[in-house]
Amino acid sequence: MSVVLRLTKTGTKKKIRYRVVAADSRKPRDGRFLEILGTYNSQKKEDNFSLKEDRVIRWLAQGAQPSDTVKNLLKKSGIWKKFKTKNSEEAAA
């Protein structure tokens, strides 16, 4: 089973919000998922997303691949950098 971190749509028409989820890559976009990792509201200018940092890093460490949009959110929040430095430290040890 290949796990991806991606966005699923929630909300109503013209008030769309997204959830950041860990899901099987073969499932549809709004189908079953393994875990909710955070939320993203693209309509807000500031403070538009929240993520469970420890859970996201755990999924990435287990081999989950983030979608392009989720990867950009991880970079913006600083989680991607923490994950990369943690991996490089483990590889050096």
PDB file of N, CA, C and O in Angstrom:
ATOM      1  N   MET A   1       0.854  -1.180   0.000  1.00  0.00           N
ATOM      2  CA  MET A   1       0.000   0.000   0.000  1.00  0.00           C
ATOM      3  C   MET A   1       0.896   1.237   0.000  1.00  0.00           C
ATOM      4  O   MET A   1       1.749   1.405   0.871  1.00  0.00           O
ATOM      5  N   SER A   2       0.688   2.078  -0.973  1.00  0.00           N
ATOM      6  CA  SER A   2       1.449   3.315  -1.090  1.00  0.00           C
ATOM      7  C   SER A   2       0.648   4.450  -0.454  1.00  0.00           C
ATOM      8  O   SER A   2      -0.486   4.720  -0.848  1.00  0.00           O
ATOM      9  N   VAL A   3       1.252   5.107   0.529  1.00  0.00           N
ATOM     10  CA  VAL A   3       0.555   6.170   1.261  1.00  0.00           C
ATOM     11  C   VAL A   3       0.998   7.530   0.741  1.00  0.00           C
ATOM     12  O   VAL A   3       2.186   7.769   0.523  1.00  0.00           O
ATOM     13  N   VAL A   4       0.024   8.419   0.544  1.00  0.00           N
ATOM     14  CA  VAL A   4       0.305   9.789   0.123  1.00  0.00           C
ATOM     15  C   VAL A   4      -0.324  10.754   1.120  1.00  0.00           C
ATOM     16  O   VAL A   4      -1.352  10.459   1.729  1.00  0.00           O
ATOM     17  N   LEU A   5       0.310  11.908   1.277  1.00  0.00           N
ATOM     18  CA  LEU A   5      -0.270  12.996   2.061  1.00  0.00           C
ATOM     19  C   LEU A   5      -0.879  13.948   1.054  1.00  0.00           C
ATOM     20  O   LEU A   5      -0.169  14.497   0.211  1.00  0.00           O
ATOM     21  N   ARG A   6      -2.183  14.152   1.129  1.00  0.00           N
ATOM     22  CA  ARG A   6      -2.856  14.985   0.138  1.00  0.00           C
ATOM     23  C   ARG A   6      -4.031  15.724   0.748  1.00  0.00           C
ATOM     24  O   ARG A   6      -4.378  15.529   1.913  1.00  0.00           O
ATOM     25  N   LEU A   7      -4.639  16.585  -0.073  1.00  0.00           N
ATOM     26  CA  LEU A   7      -5.781  17.383   0.360  1.00  0.00           C
ATOM     27  C   LEU A   7      -7.076  16.705  -0.055  1.00  0.00           C
ATOM     28  O   LEU A   7      -7.166  16.138  -1.144  1.00  0.00           O
ATOM     29  N   THR A   8      -8.090  16.764   0.822  1.00  0.00           N
ATOM     30  CA  THR A   8      -9.446  16.355   0.468  1.00  0.00           C
ATOM     31  C   THR A   8     -10.348  17.559   0.655  1.00  0.00           C
ATOM     32  O   THR A   8     -10.167  18.343   1.586  1.00  0.00           O
ATOM     33  N   LYS A   9     -11.316  17.704  -0.231  1.00  0.00           N
ATOM     34  CA  LYS A   9     -12.221  18.852  -0.183  1.00  0.00           C
ATOM     35  C   LYS A   9     -13.292  18.666   0.880  1.00  0.00           C
ATOM     36  O   LYS A   9     -13.845  17.578   1.039  1.00  0.00           O
ATOM     37  N   THR A  10     -13.579  19.748   1.611  1.00  0.00           N
ATOM     38  CA  THR A  10     -14.710  19.792   2.533  1.00  0.00           C
ATOM     39  C   THR A  10     -15.362  21.158   2.383  1.00  0.00           C
ATOM     40  O   THR A  10     -14.910  21.974   1.580  1.00  0.00           O
ATOM     41  N   GLY A  11     -16.401  21.410   3.131  1.00  0.00           N
ATOM     42  CA  GLY A  11     -17.056  22.716   3.062  1.00  0.00           C
ATOM     43  C   GLY A  11     -18.174  22.724   2.034  1.00  0.00           C
ATOM     44  O   GLY A  11     -18.619  21.676   1.566  1.00  0.00           O
ATOM     45  N   THR A  12     -18.618  23.924   1.695  1.00  0.00           N
ATOM     46  CA  THR A  12     -19.712  24.086   0.748  1.00  0.00           C
ATOM     47  C   THR A  12     -19.236  24.849  -0.479  1.00  0.00           C
ATOM     48  O   THR A  12     -18.085  25.279  -0.556  1.00  0.00           O
ATOM     49  N   LYS A  13     -20.135  25.005  -1.425  1.00  0.00           N
ATOM     50  CA  LYS A  13     -19.808  25.741  -2.632  1.00  0.00           C
ATOM     51  C   LYS A  13     -19.418  27.173  -2.275  1.00  0.00           C
ATOM     52  O   LYS A  13     -20.110  27.828  -1.496  1.00  0.00           O
ATOM     53  N   LYS A  14     -18.335  27.653  -2.829  1.00  0.00           N
ATOM     54  CA  LYS A  14     -17.770  28.982  -2.603  1.00  0.00           C
ATOM     55  C   LYS A  14     -17.186  29.180  -1.202  1.00  0.00           C
ATOM     56  O   LYS A  14     -16.710  30.271  -0.888  1.00  0.00           O
ATOM     57  N   LYS A  15     -17.213  28.163  -0.367  1.00  0.00           N
ATOM     58  CA  LYS A  15     -16.590  28.211   0.963  1.00  0.00           C
ATOM     59  C   LYS A  15     -15.794  26.924   1.167  1.00  0.00           C
ATOM     60  O   LYS A  15     -15.965  26.220   2.161  1.00  0.00           O
ATOM     61  N   ILE A  16     -14.932  26.637   0.217  1.00  0.00           N
ATOM     62  CA  ILE A  16     -14.204  25.384   0.223  1.00  0.00           C
ATOM     63  C   ILE A  16     -13.069  25.423   1.242  1.00  0.00           C
ATOM     64  O   ILE A  16     -12.326  26.399   1.348  1.00  0.00           O
ATOM     65  N   ARG A  17     -12.967  24.345   1.971  1.00  0.00           N
ATOM     66  CA  ARG A  17     -11.855  24.120   2.885  1.00  0.00           C
ATOM     67  C   ARG A  17     -11.281  22.756   2.531  1.00  0.00           C
ATOM     68  O   ARG A  17     -11.914  21.954   1.843  1.00  0.00           O
ATOM     69  N   TYR A  18     -10.089  22.516   3.009  1.00  0.00           N
ATOM     70  CA  TYR A  18      -9.432  21.249   2.725  1.00  0.00           C
ATOM     71  C   TYR A  18      -8.924  20.626   4.007  1.00  0.00           C
ATOM     72  O   TYR A  18      -8.615  21.322   4.974  1.00  0.00           O
ATOM     73  N   ARG A  19      -8.839  19.304   4.004  1.00  0.00           N
ATOM     74  CA  ARG A  19      -8.181  18.557   5.068  1.00  0.00           C
ATOM     75  C   ARG A  19      -6.889  17.995   4.492  1.00  0.00           C
ATOM     76  O   ARG A  19      -6.845  17.561   3.341  1.00  0.00           O
ATOM     77  N   VAL A  20      -5.857  18.008   5.293  1.00  0.00           N
ATOM     78  CA  VAL A  20      -4.623  17.322   4.921  1.00  0.00           C
ATOM     79  C   VAL A  20      -4.732  15.927   5.530  1.00  0.00           C
ATOM     80  O   VAL A  20      -4.862  15.785   6.746  1.00  0.00           O
ATOM     81  N   VAL A  21      -4.678  14.899   4.682  1.00  0.00           N
ATOM     82  CA  VAL A  21      -4.876  13.532   5.153  1.00  0.00           C
ATOM     83  C   VAL A  21      -3.774  12.612   4.648  1.00  0.00           C
ATOM     84  O   VAL A  21      -3.113  12.898   3.650  1.00  0.00           O
ATOM     85  N   ALA A  22      -3.590  11.509   5.353  1.00  0.00           N
ATOM     86  CA  ALA A  22      -2.767  10.399   4.879  1.00  0.00           C
ATOM     87  C   ALA A  22      -3.743   9.390   4.295  1.00  0.00           C
ATOM     88  O   ALA A  22      -4.662   8.938   4.979  1.00  0.00           O
ATOM     89  N   ALA A  23      -3.542   9.036   3.024  1.00  0.00           N
ATOM     90  CA  ALA A  23      -4.483   8.149   2.347  1.00  0.00           C
ATOM     91  C   ALA A  23      -3.747   7.174   1.444  1.00  0.00           C
ATOM     92  O   ALA A  23      -2.613   7.420   1.031  1.00  0.00           O
ATOM     93  N   ASP A  24      -4.408   6.066   1.146  1.00  0.00           N
ATOM     94  CA  ASP A  24      -3.898   5.121   0.162  1.00  0.00           C
ATOM     95  C   ASP A  24      -3.950   5.797  -1.202  1.00  0.00           C
ATOM     96  O   ASP A  24      -4.956   6.416  -1.550  1.00  0.00           O
ATOM     97  N   SER A  25      -2.889   5.684  -1.966  1.00  0.00           N
ATOM     98  CA  SER A  25      -2.813   6.392  -3.249  1.00  0.00           C
ATOM     99  C   SER A  25      -3.845   5.895  -4.254  1.00  0.00           C
ATOM    100  O   SER A  25      -4.157   6.603  -5.212  1.00  0.00           O
ATOM    101  N   ARG A  26      -4.383   4.691  -4.057  1.00  0.00           N
ATOM    102  CA  ARG A  26      -5.360   4.144  -5.003  1.00  0.00           C
ATOM    103  C   ARG A  26      -6.790   4.595  -4.715  1.00  0.00           C
ATOM    104  O   ARG A  26      -7.684   4.370  -5.531  1.00  0.00           O
ATOM    105  N   LYS A  27      -7.011   5.218  -3.582  1.00  0.00           N
ATOM    106  CA  LYS A  27      -8.355   5.679  -3.217  1.00  0.00           C
ATOM    107  C   LYS A  27      -8.667   7.007  -3.894  1.00  0.00           C
ATOM    108  O   LYS A  27      -7.748   7.761  -4.214  1.00  0.00           O
ATOM    109  N   PRO A  28      -9.957   7.314  -4.123  1.00  0.00           N
ATOM    110  CA  PRO A  28     -10.315   8.608  -4.724  1.00  0.00           C
ATOM    111  C   PRO A  28      -9.994   9.778  -3.796  1.00  0.00           C
ATOM    112  O   PRO A  28      -9.780   9.594  -2.598  1.00  0.00           O
ATOM    113  N   ARG A  29      -9.963  10.977  -4.363  1.00  0.00           N
ATOM    114  CA  ARG A  29      -9.571  12.178  -3.613  1.00  0.00           C
ATOM    115  C   ARG A  29     -10.356  12.340  -2.322  1.00  0.00           C
ATOM    116  O   ARG A  29      -9.763  12.589  -1.273  1.00  0.00           O
ATOM    117  N   ASP A  30     -11.660  12.207  -2.374  1.00  0.00           N
ATOM    118  CA  ASP A  30     -12.488  12.389  -1.181  1.00  0.00           C
ATOM    119  C   ASP A  30     -12.916  11.057  -0.573  1.00  0.00           C
ATOM    120  O   ASP A  30     -13.885  11.003   0.185  1.00  0.00           O
ATOM    121  N   GLY A  31     -12.203   9.991  -0.898  1.00  0.00           N
ATOM    122  CA  GLY A  31     -12.532   8.666  -0.390  1.00  0.00           C
ATOM    123  C   GLY A  31     -11.988   8.438   1.008  1.00  0.00           C
ATOM    124  O   GLY A  31     -11.680   9.380   1.738  1.00  0.00           O
ATOM    125  N   ARG A  32     -11.878   7.162   1.363  1.00  0.00           N
ATOM    126  CA  ARG A  32     -11.390   6.806   2.698  1.00  0.00           C
ATOM    127  C   ARG A  32      -9.945   7.234   2.872  1.00  0.00           C
ATOM    128  O   ARG A  32      -9.157   7.239   1.927  1.00  0.00           O
ATOM    129  N   PHE A  33      -9.621   7.589   4.095  1.00  0.00           N
ATOM    130  CA  PHE A  33      -8.255   7.988   4.409  1.00  0.00           C
ATOM    131  C   PHE A  33      -7.838   7.318   5.708  1.00  0.00           C
ATOM    132  O   PHE A  33      -8.672   6.784   6.440  1.00  0.00           O
ATOM    133  N   LEU A  34      -6.554   7.351   5.984  1.00  0.00           N
ATOM    134  CA  LEU A  34      -6.020   6.690   7.168  1.00  0.00           C
ATOM    135  C   LEU A  34      -6.034   7.591   8.396  1.00  0.00           C
ATOM    136  O   LEU A  34      -6.313   7.139   9.506  1.00  0.00           O
ATOM    137  N   GLU A  35      -5.727   8.879   8.184  1.00  0.00           N
ATOM    138  CA  GLU A  35      -5.645   9.806   9.319  1.00  0.00           C
ATOM    139  C   GLU A  35      -5.753  11.248   8.834  1.00  0.00           C
ATOM    140  O   GLU A  35      -5.233  11.600   7.775  1.00  0.00           O
ATOM    141  N   ILE A  36      -6.439  12.080   9.626  1.00  0.00           N
ATOM    142  CA  ILE A  36      -6.488  13.519   9.350  1.00  0.00           C
ATOM    143  C   ILE A  36      -5.268  14.151  10.015  1.00  0.00           C
ATOM    144  O   ILE A  36      -5.037  13.975  11.211  1.00  0.00           O
ATOM    145  N   LEU A  37      -4.489  14.892   9.219  1.00  0.00           N
ATOM    146  CA  LEU A  37      -3.253  15.486   9.725  1.00  0.00           C
ATOM    147  C   LEU A  37      -3.341  16.990   9.904  1.00  0.00           C
ATOM    148  O   LEU A  37      -2.461  17.587  10.524  1.00  0.00           O
ATOM    149  N   GLY A  38      -4.384  17.615   9.375  1.00  0.00           N
ATOM    150  CA  GLY A  38      -4.509  19.059   9.519  1.00  0.00           C
ATOM    151  C   GLY A  38      -5.587  19.618   8.614  1.00  0.00           C
ATOM    152  O   GLY A  38      -6.331  18.875   7.973  1.00  0.00           O
ATOM    153  N   THR A  39      -5.661  20.954   8.570  1.00  0.00           N
ATOM    154  CA  THR A  39      -6.644  21.640   7.739  1.00  0.00           C
ATOM    155  C   THR A  39      -5.965  22.753   6.954  1.00  0.00           C
ATOM    156  O   THR A  39      -4.891  23.231   7.318  1.00  0.00           O
ATOM    157  N   TYR A  40      -6.625  23.154   5.862  1.00  0.00           N
ATOM    158  CA  TYR A  40      -6.113  24.227   5.012  1.00  0.00           C
ATOM    159  C   TYR A  40      -7.302  25.000   4.464  1.00  0.00           C
ATOM    160  O   TYR A  40      -8.215  24.414   3.882  1.00  0.00           O
ATOM    161  N   ASN A  41      -7.291  26.328   4.652  1.00  0.00           N
ATOM    162  CA  ASN A  41      -8.336  27.192   4.127  1.00  0.00           C
ATOM    163  C   ASN A  41      -7.678  28.155   3.148  1.00  0.00           C
ATOM    164  O   ASN A  41      -7.013  29.106   3.559  1.00  0.00           O
ATOM    165  N   SER A  42      -7.862  27.912   1.860  1.00  0.00           N
ATOM    166  CA  SER A  42      -7.180  28.705   0.834  1.00  0.00           C
ATOM    167  C   SER A  42      -7.766  30.104   0.687  1.00  0.00           C
ATOM    168  O   SER A  42      -7.151  30.954   0.043  1.00  0.00           O
ATOM    169  N   GLN A  43      -8.929  30.368   1.260  1.00  0.00           N
ATOM    170  CA  GLN A  43      -9.569  31.674   1.111  1.00  0.00           C
ATOM    171  C   GLN A  43      -9.029  32.700   2.104  1.00  0.00           C
ATOM    172  O   GLN A  43      -9.147  33.902   1.866  1.00  0.00           O
ATOM    173  N   LYS A  44      -8.445  32.253   3.199  1.00  0.00           N
ATOM    174  CA  LYS A  44      -7.865  33.174   4.178  1.00  0.00           C
ATOM    175  C   LYS A  44      -6.482  33.606   3.721  1.00  0.00           C
ATOM    176  O   LYS A  44      -5.760  32.837   3.086  1.00  0.00           O
ATOM    177  N   LYS A  45      -6.120  34.828   4.043  1.00  0.00           N
ATOM    178  CA  LYS A  45      -4.801  35.344   3.671  1.00  0.00           C
ATOM    179  C   LYS A  45      -3.721  34.892   4.656  1.00  0.00           C
ATOM    180  O   LYS A  45      -2.646  34.459   4.240  1.00  0.00           O
ATOM    181  N   GLU A  46      -3.999  34.991   5.948  1.00  0.00           N
ATOM    182  CA  GLU A  46      -3.027  34.635   6.975  1.00  0.00           C
ATOM    183  C   GLU A  46      -3.595  33.537   7.864  1.00  0.00           C
ATOM    184  O   GLU A  46      -4.809  33.378   7.992  1.00  0.00           O
ATOM    185  N   ASP A  47      -2.691  32.789   8.471  1.00  0.00           N
ATOM    186  CA  ASP A  47      -3.082  31.718   9.389  1.00  0.00           C
ATOM    187  C   ASP A  47      -4.120  30.808   8.736  1.00  0.00           C
ATOM    188  O   ASP A  47      -5.178  30.545   9.307  1.00  0.00           O
ATOM    189  N   ASN A  48      -3.802  30.331   7.530  1.00  0.00           N
ATOM    190  CA  ASN A  48      -4.790  29.577   6.774  1.00  0.00           C
ATOM    191  C   ASN A  48      -4.605  28.066   6.833  1.00  0.00           C
ATOM    192  O   ASN A  48      -5.344  27.338   6.170  1.00  0.00           O
ATOM    193  N   PHE A  49      -3.642  27.571   7.607  1.00  0.00           N
ATOM    194  CA  PHE A  49      -3.506  26.126   7.734  1.00  0.00           C
ATOM    195  C   PHE A  49      -2.956  25.748   9.105  1.00  0.00           C
ATOM    196  O   PHE A  49      -2.269  26.532   9.760  1.00  0.00           O
ATOM    197  N   SER A  50      -3.275  24.533   9.516  1.00  0.00           N
ATOM    198  CA  SER A  50      -2.732  23.983  10.758  1.00  0.00           C
ATOM    199  C   SER A  50      -2.428  22.511  10.510  1.00  0.00           C
ATOM    200  O   SER A  50      -3.189  21.813   9.840  1.00  0.00           O
ATOM    201  N   LEU A  51      -1.314  22.051  11.053  1.00  0.00           N
ATOM    202  CA  LEU A  51      -0.880  20.675  10.844  1.00  0.00           C
ATOM    203  C   LEU A  51      -0.434  20.058  12.166  1.00  0.00           C
ATOM    204  O   LEU A  51       0.073  20.751  13.048  1.00  0.00           O
ATOM    205  N   LYS A  52      -0.629  18.749  12.290  1.00  0.00           N
ATOM    206  CA  LYS A  52      -0.110  18.003  13.438  1.00  0.00           C
ATOM    207  C   LYS A  52       1.319  17.590  13.084  1.00  0.00           C
ATOM    208  O   LYS A  52       1.547  16.590  12.404  1.00  0.00           O
ATOM    209  N   GLU A  53       2.257  18.377  13.557  1.00  0.00           N
ATOM    210  CA  GLU A  53       3.654  18.229  13.140  1.00  0.00           C
ATOM    211  C   GLU A  53       4.220  16.835  13.417  1.00  0.00           C
ATOM    212  O   GLU A  53       4.851  16.238  12.545  1.00  0.00           O
ATOM    213  N   ASP A  54       3.999  16.319  14.622  1.00  0.00           N
ATOM    214  CA  ASP A  54       4.572  15.019  14.971  1.00  0.00           C
ATOM    215  C   ASP A  54       4.009  13.897  14.106  1.00  0.00           C
ATOM    216  O   ASP A  54       4.739  12.984  13.721  1.00  0.00           O
ATOM    217  N   ARG A  55       2.716  13.961  13.799  1.00  0.00           N
ATOM    218  CA  ARG A  55       2.091  12.920  12.974  1.00  0.00           C
ATOM    219  C   ARG A  55       2.551  13.014  11.520  1.00  0.00           C
ATOM    220  O   ARG A  55       2.759  11.992  10.866  1.00  0.00           O
ATOM    221  N   VAL A  56       2.710  14.234  11.015  1.00  0.00           N
ATOM    222  CA  VAL A  56       3.179  14.418   9.638  1.00  0.00           C
ATOM    223  C   VAL A  56       4.590  13.856   9.497  1.00  0.00           C
ATOM    224  O   VAL A  56       4.880  13.141   8.538  1.00  0.00           O
ATOM    225  N   ILE A  57       5.466  14.175  10.445  1.00  0.00           N
ATOM    226  CA  ILE A  57       6.840  13.674  10.389  1.00  0.00           C
ATOM    227  C   ILE A  57       6.857  12.151  10.483  1.00  0.00           C
ATOM    228  O   ILE A  57       7.665  11.498   9.823  1.00  0.00           O
ATOM    229  N   ARG A  58       5.975  11.585  11.296  1.00  0.00           N
ATOM    230  CA  ARG A  58       5.902  10.126  11.415  1.00  0.00           C
ATOM    231  C   ARG A  58       5.531   9.488  10.084  1.00  0.00           C
ATOM    232  O   ARG A  58       6.149   8.507   9.669  1.00  0.00           O
ATOM    233  N   TRP A  59       4.518  10.044   9.411  1.00  0.00           N
ATOM    234  CA  TRP A  59       4.109   9.487   8.116  1.00  0.00           C
ATOM    235  C   TRP A  59       5.209   9.640   7.072  1.00  0.00           C
ATOM    236  O   TRP A  59       5.443   8.726   6.281  1.00  0.00           O
ATOM    237  N   LEU A  60       5.878  10.775   7.064  1.00  0.00           N
ATOM    238  CA  LEU A  60       6.973  10.974   6.111  1.00  0.00           C
ATOM    239  C   LEU A  60       8.112   9.994   6.388  1.00  0.00           C
ATOM    240  O   LEU A  60       8.722   9.474   5.453  1.00  0.00           O
ATOM    241  N   ALA A  61       8.400   9.741   7.655  1.00  0.00           N
ATOM    242  CA  ALA A  61       9.462   8.806   8.018  1.00  0.00           C
ATOM    243  C   ALA A  61       9.123   7.382   7.590  1.00  0.00           C
ATOM    244  O   ALA A  61      10.019   6.583   7.315  1.00  0.00           O
ATOM    245  N   GLN A  62       7.838   7.065   7.533  1.00  0.00           N
ATOM    246  CA  GLN A  62       7.414   5.733   7.109  1.00  0.00           C
ATOM    247  C   GLN A  62       7.330   5.607   5.592  1.00  0.00           C
ATOM    248  O   GLN A  62       7.003   4.538   5.077  1.00  0.00           O
ATOM    249  N   GLY A  63       7.623   6.686   4.874  1.00  0.00           N
ATOM    250  CA  GLY A  63       7.680   6.594   3.418  1.00  0.00           C
ATOM    251  C   GLY A  63       6.521   7.218   2.673  1.00  0.00           C
ATOM    252  O   GLY A  63       6.429   7.061   1.456  1.00  0.00           O
ATOM    253  N   ALA A  64       5.635   7.917   3.353  1.00  0.00           N
ATOM    254  CA  ALA A  64       4.514   8.572   2.671  1.00  0.00           C
ATOM    255  C   ALA A  64       5.038   9.697   1.781  1.00  0.00           C
ATOM    256  O   ALA A  64       5.957  10.422   2.159  1.00  0.00           O
ATOM    257  N   GLN A  65       4.446   9.833   0.600  1.00  0.00           N
ATOM    258  CA  GLN A  65       4.851  10.861  -0.354  1.00  0.00           C
ATOM    259  C   GLN A  65       3.842  12.006  -0.324  1.00  0.00           C
ATOM    260  O   GLN A  65       2.649  11.762  -0.508  1.00  0.00           O
ATOM    261  N   PRO A  66       4.275  13.239  -0.101  1.00  0.00           N
ATOM    262  CA  PRO A  66       3.331  14.365  -0.110  1.00  0.00           C
ATOM    263  C   PRO A  66       3.009  14.804  -1.535  1.00  0.00           C
ATOM    264  O   PRO A  66       3.853  14.717  -2.428  1.00  0.00           O
ATOM    265  N   SER A  67       1.781  15.274  -1.738  1.00  0.00           N
ATOM    266  CA  SER A  67       1.436  15.875  -3.027  1.00  0.00           C
ATOM    267  C   SER A  67       2.176  17.205  -3.140  1.00  0.00           C
ATOM    268  O   SER A  67       2.739  17.689  -2.159  1.00  0.00           O
ATOM    269  N   ASP A  68       2.176  17.791  -4.327  1.00  0.00           N
ATOM    270  CA  ASP A  68       2.899  19.049  -4.532  1.00  0.00           C
ATOM    271  C   ASP A  68       2.383  20.152  -3.607  1.00  0.00           C
ATOM    272  O   ASP A  68       3.173  20.886  -3.013  1.00  0.00           O
ATOM    273  N   THR A  69       1.059  20.268  -3.484  1.00  0.00           N
ATOM    274  CA  THR A  69       0.471  21.313  -2.643  1.00  0.00           C
ATOM    275  C   THR A  69       0.793  21.078  -1.171  1.00  0.00           C
ATOM    276  O   THR A  69       1.140  22.017  -0.454  1.00  0.00           O
ATOM    277  N   VAL A  70       0.683  19.849  -0.725  1.00  0.00           N
ATOM    278  CA  VAL A  70       0.993  19.539   0.674  1.00  0.00           C
ATOM    279  C   VAL A  70       2.478  19.779   0.942  1.00  0.00           C
ATOM    280  O   VAL A  70       2.842  20.262   2.015  1.00  0.00           O
ATOM    281  N   LYS A  71       3.327  19.450  -0.010  1.00  0.00           N
ATOM    282  CA  LYS A  71       4.765  19.693   0.155  1.00  0.00           C
ATOM    283  C   LYS A  71       5.038  21.186   0.322  1.00  0.00           C
ATOM    284  O   LYS A  71       5.871  21.575   1.141  1.00  0.00           O
ATOM    285  N   ASN A  72       4.337  22.030  -0.452  1.00  0.00           N
ATOM    286  CA  ASN A  72       4.485  23.482  -0.306  1.00  0.00           C
ATOM    287  C   ASN A  72       4.028  23.949   1.072  1.00  0.00           C
ATOM    288  O   ASN A  72       4.662  24.822   1.665  1.00  0.00           O
ATOM    289  N   LEU A  73       2.937  23.381   1.593  1.00  0.00           N
ATOM    290  CA  LEU A  73       2.470  23.724   2.940  1.00  0.00           C
ATOM    291  C   LEU A  73       3.494  23.302   3.993  1.00  0.00           C
ATOM    292  O   LEU A  73       3.736  24.030   4.956  1.00  0.00           O
ATOM    293  N   LEU A  74       4.090  22.130   3.809  1.00  0.00           N
ATOM    294  CA  LEU A  74       5.099  21.651   4.756  1.00  0.00           C
ATOM    295  C   LEU A  74       6.323  22.555   4.746  1.00  0.00           C
ATOM    296  O   LEU A  74       6.906  22.829   5.795  1.00  0.00           O
ATOM    297  N   LYS A  75       6.710  23.015   3.573  1.00  0.00           N
ATOM    298  CA  LYS A  75       7.851  23.931   3.479  1.00  0.00           C
ATOM    299  C   LYS A  75       7.530  25.264   4.142  1.00  0.00           C
ATOM    300  O   LYS A  75       8.371  25.841   4.832  1.00  0.00           O
ATOM    301  N   LYS A  76       6.306  25.751   3.929  1.00  0.00           N
ATOM    302  CA  LYS A  76       5.901  27.030   4.510  1.00  0.00           C
ATOM    303  C   LYS A  76       5.866  26.962   6.039  1.00  0.00           C
ATOM    304  O   LYS A  76       6.192  27.941   6.711  1.00  0.00           O
ATOM    305  N   SER A  77       5.476  25.823   6.584  1.00  0.00           N
ATOM    306  CA  SER A  77       5.384  25.684   8.040  1.00  0.00           C
ATOM    307  C   SER A  77       6.719  25.314   8.689  1.00  0.00           C
ATOM    308  O   SER A  77       6.861  25.419   9.907  1.00  0.00           O
ATOM    309  N   GLY A  78       7.691  24.885   7.893  1.00  0.00           N
ATOM    310  CA  GLY A  78       8.990  24.500   8.433  1.00  0.00           C
ATOM    311  C   GLY A  78       9.108  23.025   8.772  1.00  0.00           C
ATOM    312  O   GLY A  78      10.174  22.572   9.191  1.00  0.00           O
ATOM    313  N   ILE A  79       8.040  22.273   8.598  1.00  0.00           N
ATOM    314  CA  ILE A  79       8.058  20.845   8.917  1.00  0.00           C
ATOM    315  C   ILE A  79       8.958  20.088   7.945  1.00  0.00           C
ATOM    316  O   ILE A  79       9.666  19.166   8.348  1.00  0.00           O
ATOM    317  N   TRP A  80       8.937  20.468   6.679  1.00  0.00           N
ATOM    318  CA  TRP A  80       9.747  19.783   5.670  1.00  0.00           C
ATOM    319  C   TRP A  80      11.233  19.887   6.013  1.00  0.00           C
ATOM    320  O   TRP A  80      11.969  18.908   5.886  1.00  0.00           O
ATOM    321  N   LYS A  81      11.671  21.061   6.443  1.00  0.00           N
ATOM    322  CA  LYS A  81      13.079  21.263   6.802  1.00  0.00           C
ATOM    323  C   LYS A  81      13.449  20.412   8.014  1.00  0.00           C
ATOM    324  O   LYS A  81      14.524  19.813   8.045  1.00  0.00           O
ATOM    325  N   LYS A  82      12.559  20.355   9.021  1.00  0.00           N
ATOM    326  CA  LYS A  82      12.815  19.530  10.203  1.00  0.00           C
ATOM    327  C   LYS A  82      12.934  18.059   9.820  1.00  0.00           C
ATOM    328  O   LYS A  82      13.798  17.344  10.327  1.00  0.00           O
ATOM    329  N   PHE A  83      12.061  17.615   8.925  1.00  0.00           N
ATOM    330  CA  PHE A  83      12.087  16.221   8.487  1.00  0.00           C
ATOM    331  C   PHE A  83      13.383  15.910   7.747  1.00  0.00           C
ATOM    332  O   PHE A  83      13.998  14.871   7.984  1.00  0.00           O
ATOM    333  N   LYS A  84      13.798  16.798   6.858  1.00  0.00           N
ATOM    334  CA  LYS A  84      15.023  16.576   6.085  1.00  0.00           C
ATOM    335  C   LYS A  84      16.261  16.570   6.984  1.00  0.00           C
ATOM    336  O   LYS A  84      17.148  15.736   6.801  1.00  0.00           O
ATOM    337  N   THR A  85      16.334  17.488   7.954  1.00  0.00           N
ATOM    338  CA  THR A  85      17.495  17.510   8.850  1.00  0.00           C
ATOM    339  C   THR A  85      17.504  16.282   9.755  1.00  0.00           C
ATOM    340  O   THR A  85      18.570  15.748  10.063  1.00  0.00           O
ATOM    341  N   LYS A  86      16.328  15.829  10.182  1.00  0.00           N
ATOM    342  CA  LYS A  86      16.239  14.635  11.014  1.00  0.00           C
ATOM    343  C   LYS A  86      16.713  13.416  10.232  1.00  0.00           C
ATOM    344  O   LYS A  86      17.431  12.574  10.772  1.00  0.00           O
ATOM    345  N   ASN A  87      16.319  13.313   8.969  1.00  0.00           N
ATOM    346  CA  ASN A  87      16.738  12.189   8.137  1.00  0.00           C
ATOM    347  C   ASN A  87      18.232  12.212   7.866  1.00  0.00           C
ATOM    348  O   ASN A  87      18.875  11.163   7.874  1.00  0.00           O
ATOM    349  N   SER A  88      18.794  13.387   7.628  1.00  0.00           N
ATOM    350  CA  SER A  88      20.227  13.469   7.345  1.00  0.00           C
ATOM    351  C   SER A  88      21.050  13.129   8.589  1.00  0.00           C
ATOM    352  O   SER A  88      22.131  12.551   8.474  1.00  0.00           O
ATOM    353  N   GLU A  89      20.553  13.481   9.764  1.00  0.00           N
ATOM    354  CA  GLU A  89      21.238  13.128  11.011  1.00  0.00           C
ATOM    355  C   GLU A  89      21.223  11.617  11.225  1.00  0.00           C
ATOM    356  O   GLU A  89      22.225  11.039  11.645  1.00  0.00           O
ATOM    357  N   GLU A  90      20.084  10.974  10.936  1.00  0.00           N
ATOM    358  CA  GLU A  90      19.978   9.527  11.103  1.00  0.00           C
ATOM    359  C   GLU A  90      20.856   8.803  10.092  1.00  0.00           C
ATOM    360  O   GLU A  90      21.438   7.768  10.413  1.00  0.00           O
ATOM    361  N   ALA A  91      20.960   9.328   8.880  1.00  0.00           N
ATOM    362  CA  ALA A  91      21.786   8.702   7.856  1.00  0.00           C
ATOM    363  C   ALA A  91      23.268   8.823   8.206  1.00  0.00           C
ATOM    364  O   ALA A  91      24.051   7.924   7.900  1.00  0.00           O
ATOM    365  N   ALA A  92      23.658   9.923   8.844  1.00  0.00           N
ATOM    366  CA  ALA A  92      25.054  10.134   9.218  1.00  0.00           C
ATOM    367  C   ALA A  92      25.461   9.252  10.398  1.00  0.00           C
ATOM    368  O   ALA A  92      26.630   8.894  10.537  1.00  0.00           O
ATOM    369  N   ALA A  93      24.496   8.904  11.244  1.00  0.00           N
ATOM    370  CA  ALA A  93      24.807   8.114  12.448  1.00  0.00           C
ATOM    371  C   ALA A  93      25.004   6.650  12.151  1.00  0.00           C
ATOM    372  O   ALA A  93      25.270   5.865  13.061  1.00  0.00           O
TER     373      ALA A  93
END
